[in-house]
Amino acid sequence: MTPTNRVILTGRVTRPPLRSFRPDGSCVLQFPLELNDQEPGSARSGRNRIDIVVFGKLAEIESNRLQNGQQLRVEGHLKQRHWQTPEGRDRTRTEVIATDLRTVDTSNSTARGEENEKTC
């Protein structure tokens, strides 16, 4: 069986995306995503965030569209980076390399559902 590394996450953009360019000129977009994994009324006070990285044409398109606070569905794969600081400390970061981003608009669908219930 072939190993699969695929993730689908839903969450909120917590900071404006940072756009940069690779040496070959291709676009890179990075932003943290706060995950929606807490149940309503949960006592968890900690936030659950993961870094999202988008490359190429998708990064160019999304860099003009994404906004802080926007609700997203992210599809991609996990990647772990390892490096050493100038002080000699080992560092690791786990990121999602996104292959698809979709806006999720939960407030409008809920509002429409409530209106339909009132008129029925």
C-alpha positions as a Python dict, from the first residue, in 0.01 Angstrom:
ca = {
    (1, 'M'): (0, 0, 0),
    (2, 'T'): (129, 347, -89),
    (3, 'P'): (164, 583, 208),
    (4, 'T'): (-77, 876, 202),
    (5, 'N'): (-5, 1218, 344),
    (6, 'R'): (-320, 1423, 296),
    (7, 'V'): (-490, 1667, 530),
    (8, 'I'): (-810, 1868, 513),
    (9, 'L'): (-847, 2144, 773),
    (10, 'T'): (-1104, 2410, 843),
    (11, 'G'): (-1009, 2721, 1034),
    (12, 'R'): (-965, 3095, 1044),
    (13, 'V'): (-674, 3301, 909),
    (14, 'T'): (-522, 3465, 1217),
    (15, 'R'): (-275, 3707, 1054),
    (16, 'P'): (-252, 3873, 714),
    (17, 'P'): (-74, 3634, 475),
    (18, 'L'): (295, 3700, 413),
    (19, 'R'): (393, 3692, 45),
    (20, 'S'): (750, 3632, -67),
    (21, 'F'): (930, 3506, -375),
    (22, 'R'): (1169, 3216, -429),
    (23, 'P'): (1497, 3267, -617),
    (24, 'D'): (1330, 3134, -935),
    (25, 'G'): (1065, 3410, -906),
    (26, 'S'): (774, 3187, -802),
    (27, 'C'): (538, 3316, -535),
    (28, 'V'): (517, 3177, -178),
    (29, 'L'): (235, 3263, 61),
    (30, 'Q'): (247, 3184, 436),
    (31, 'F'): (-12, 3230, 709),
    (32, 'P'): (-124, 3068, 1036),
    (33, 'L'): (-462, 2895, 1049),
    (34, 'E'): (-651, 2864, 1378),
    (35, 'L'): (-824, 2529, 1365),
    (36, 'N'): (-1192, 2480, 1441),
    (37, 'D'): (-1152, 2167, 1650),
    (38, 'Q'): (-1299, 2292, 1975),
    (39, 'E'): (-1652, 2191, 2063),
    (40, 'P'): (-1895, 2469, 2158),
    (41, 'G'): (-1873, 2549, 2528),
    (42, 'S'): (-1533, 2382, 2560),
    (43, 'A'): (-1315, 2501, 2846),
    (44, 'R'): (-1000, 2484, 2633),
    (45, 'S'): (-834, 2821, 2644),
    (46, 'G'): (-533, 2738, 2426),
    (47, 'R'): (-543, 2806, 2058),
    (48, 'N'): (-465, 2536, 1807),
    (49, 'R'): (-277, 2684, 1509),
    (50, 'I'): (-82, 2543, 1219),
    (51, 'D'): (128, 2718, 957),
    (52, 'I'): (1, 2702, 599),
    (53, 'V'): (234, 2743, 299),
    (54, 'V'): (110, 2792, -58),
    (55, 'F'): (336, 2788, -366),
    (56, 'G'): (320, 2897, -729),
    (57, 'K'): (12, 3010, -919),
    (58, 'L'): (-224, 2931, -629),
    (59, 'A'): (-14, 3155, -403),
    (60, 'E'): (-34, 3440, -655),
    (61, 'I'): (-412, 3412, -682),
    (62, 'E'): (-476, 3376, -308),
    (63, 'S'): (-236, 3655, -205),
    (64, 'N'): (-486, 3910, -338),
    (65, 'R'): (-791, 3735, -193),
    (66, 'L'): (-706, 3612, 157),
    (67, 'Q'): (-780, 3835, 456),
    (68, 'N'): (-724, 3822, 829),
    (69, 'G'): (-1018, 3653, 1004),
    (70, 'Q'): (-1139, 3472, 692),
    (71, 'Q'): (-1277, 3118, 738),
    (72, 'L'): (-1102, 2865, 509),
    (73, 'R'): (-1099, 2500, 413),
    (74, 'V'): (-738, 2397, 338),
    (75, 'E'): (-641, 2081, 157),
    (76, 'G'): (-280, 1968, 124),
    (77, 'H'): (-8, 1758, 287),
    (78, 'L'): (207, 1779, 599),
    (79, 'K'): (574, 1865, 578),
    (80, 'Q'): (826, 1893, 858),
    (81, 'R'): (1128, 2124, 827),
    (82, 'H'): (1443, 2087, 1037),
    (83, 'W'): (1719, 2346, 1076),
    (84, 'Q'): (1979, 2469, 1317),
    (85, 'T'): (1997, 2823, 1455),
    (86, 'P'): (2325, 3017, 1450),
    (87, 'E'): (2348, 2939, 1823),
    (88, 'G'): (2344, 2566, 1743),
    (89, 'R'): (1989, 2486, 1857),
    (90, 'D'): (1789, 2235, 1656),
    (91, 'R'): (1450, 2361, 1538),
    (92, 'T'): (1154, 2182, 1379),
    (93, 'R'): (839, 2322, 1222),
    (94, 'T'): (540, 2129, 1092),
    (95, 'E'): (350, 2297, 808),
    (96, 'V'): (70, 2216, 569),
    (97, 'I'): (168, 2261, 205),
    (98, 'A'): (-166, 2367, 58),
    (99, 'T'): (-289, 2244, -279),
    (100, 'D'): (-642, 2386, -251),
    (101, 'L'): (-798, 2673, -52),
    (102, 'R'): (-1172, 2740, -32),
    (103, 'T'): (-1362, 3008, 153),
    (104, 'V'): (-1614, 2877, 407),
    (105, 'D'): (-1906, 3106, 484),
    (106, 'T'): (-2092, 2957, 778),
    (107, 'S'): (-2271, 3274, 890),
    (108, 'N'): (-2471, 3321, 569),
    (109, 'S'): (-2583, 2958, 545),
    (110, 'T'): (-2699, 2966, 909),
    (111, 'A'): (-2885, 3292, 858),
    (112, 'R'): (-3059, 3157, 546),
    (113, 'G'): (-3155, 2841, 734),
    (114, 'E'): (-3311, 3043, 1015),
    (115, 'E'): (-3508, 3255, 768),
    (116, 'N'): (-3642, 2940, 600),
    (117, 'E'): (-3750, 2796, 933),
    (118, 'K'): (-3941, 3114, 1019),
    (119, 'T'): (-4132, 3122, 692),
    (120, 'C'): (-4231, 2751, 688),
}
